[in-house]
Amino acid sequence: MSAQSFLRGVVTIAPNAFEDVAEQLAANDESNEQTLEKILLSSFSRRLALQSVIPRLAFESSSSGPRLTLANQHKETRMAKVVLITGANKGIGFEVARQLGHSGFTVLLGARDASRGEAAAAKLSAEGSDVRPVIADLDRAPETATSLAGQIQKEFGHLDVLINNAGAFDLTGGDGPASAVSIDAMKRTFATNFFGTVEFTQPFLPLLRAAESARIINVSSGLGSVGLNNDPASPFYSVKPLGYNASKAALNMFTVNLAWELRDTKIKVNSICPGFTATDLNNNTGTQTIEEGAIAIVRFAQQTDDSPTGGFFHKDGTYPW
Ligand SMILES: NC(=O)c1ccc[n+]([C@@H]2O[C@H](COP(=O)([O-])OP(=O)(O)OC[C@H]3O[C@@H](n4cnc5c(N)ncnc54)[C@H](OP(=O)(O)O)[C@@H]3O)[C@@H](O)[C@H]2O)c1
């Protein structure tokens, strides 16, 4: 069989899928091999490009043969990894959602306020990512986490990555040095950064266990390192808001304890410090962009199975506890 008749055969069997080949064959009566090779190459490279650039497009069968269509969302989500990010309506969490969405994750964009979450998710959906707003309110952690875990169970049956990013720094002036810190400010900070995060995580553990391999990322801070707080050479040495620092140290203890408990599973649990990043949390005084702040979190969300667990990392290495 000549190459020309082989191609014509393919086009006859699957006319819709190979429309482009048919058109080019019709326009090229000459059947020399170079022409045929060009037709095939352009057809297949177009398919590859479409598949990698627009992950939502997929080949589907129909009675009239295979055709390129918008993938059925349910089918697609079974293939994509699912990540839940708390506090993702702005700041570092939003940028992490953007980057993981671009790399093909199905992103559950957590926000405590429905309209802020919807607006943020709409921006990322407009960029072509599969991003869905969900309610994740650490002040109502048991209710929101249990209800969300139920929805995820129904829709996906598992969760690949949980990023505990939502966090607070008391900007009222109540947080401060050990001698003067307001106990109320400390309690508010702990309520979000520690108690809320622990309580929010627990209902998702069965879903994370059900994933092929899973990640829990607790977004911590170098300010939560006891070692750096006590090290005169550290840039953090003189930064001493006790409420925030202690809440992140407590979060680090959660990381280590949970990693120990899950040591025989495929769930990796780590604390990640994004670095000093310009966001509302610090009145935009941070020295990094949110893109830089997202680097380590995005990297750990995508790590392979032999990655570490029970560690404290930043984008350029590790921090002491
Ligand atoms: N920026 C830095 O320099 C820096 C450095 C080290 C660590 N971190 C950590 O990075 C994480 C992200 O902070 P960011 O800088 O991106 O701050 P951000 O822009 O202020 O974002 C914080 C996010 O957390 C949410 N949030 C706060 N309290 C919550 C609660 N009780 N329940 C649910 N969501 C809540 C906020 O929601 P609303 O929009 O509704 O308020 C917002 O979405 C935090 O854990 C922070 O401690 C930041």
The ligand as an ORCA input file, in Angstrom:
! r2SCAN-3c Opt
* xyz 0 1
  N       3.800     37.387     53.386
  C       4.868     36.964     54.040
  O       5.914     37.651     54.125
  C       4.838     35.634     54.723
  C       6.035     35.147     55.259
  C       6.032     33.909     55.879
  C       4.857     33.190     55.960
  N       3.700     33.687     55.428
  C       2.486     32.866     55.516
  O       1.950     32.715     54.217
  C       0.542     32.464     54.305
  C      -0.196     33.331     53.304
  O      -0.069     34.681     53.720
  P      -0.064     35.916     52.727
  O       1.189     36.646     52.986
  O      -0.410     35.517     51.360
  O      -1.216     36.793     53.397
  P      -2.570     37.426     52.846
  O      -2.387     38.011     51.525
  O      -3.027     38.296     53.975
  O      -3.536     36.163     52.705
  C      -3.967     35.474     53.829
  C      -5.112     34.553     53.406
  O      -5.539     33.822     54.553
  C      -6.940     33.997     54.705
  N      -7.357     33.881     56.094
  C      -6.942     34.601     57.154
  N      -7.584     34.197     58.256
  C      -8.424     33.188     57.886
  C      -9.362     32.386     58.566
  N      -9.591     32.518     59.862
  N     -10.031     31.443     57.852
  C      -9.825     31.305     56.533
  N      -8.971     32.050     55.833
  C      -8.276     32.995     56.506
  C      -7.228     35.396     54.147
  O      -8.600     35.513     53.847
  P      -9.308     36.973     53.742
  O      -8.939     37.542     52.420
  O     -10.760     36.634     53.855
  O      -8.798     37.798     54.876
  C      -6.333     35.352     52.925
  O      -6.966     34.623     51.892
  C       0.176     32.708     55.766
  O       0.078     31.467     56.446
  C       1.355     33.497     56.306
  O       1.524     33.344     57.699
  C       3.665     34.893     54.810
*
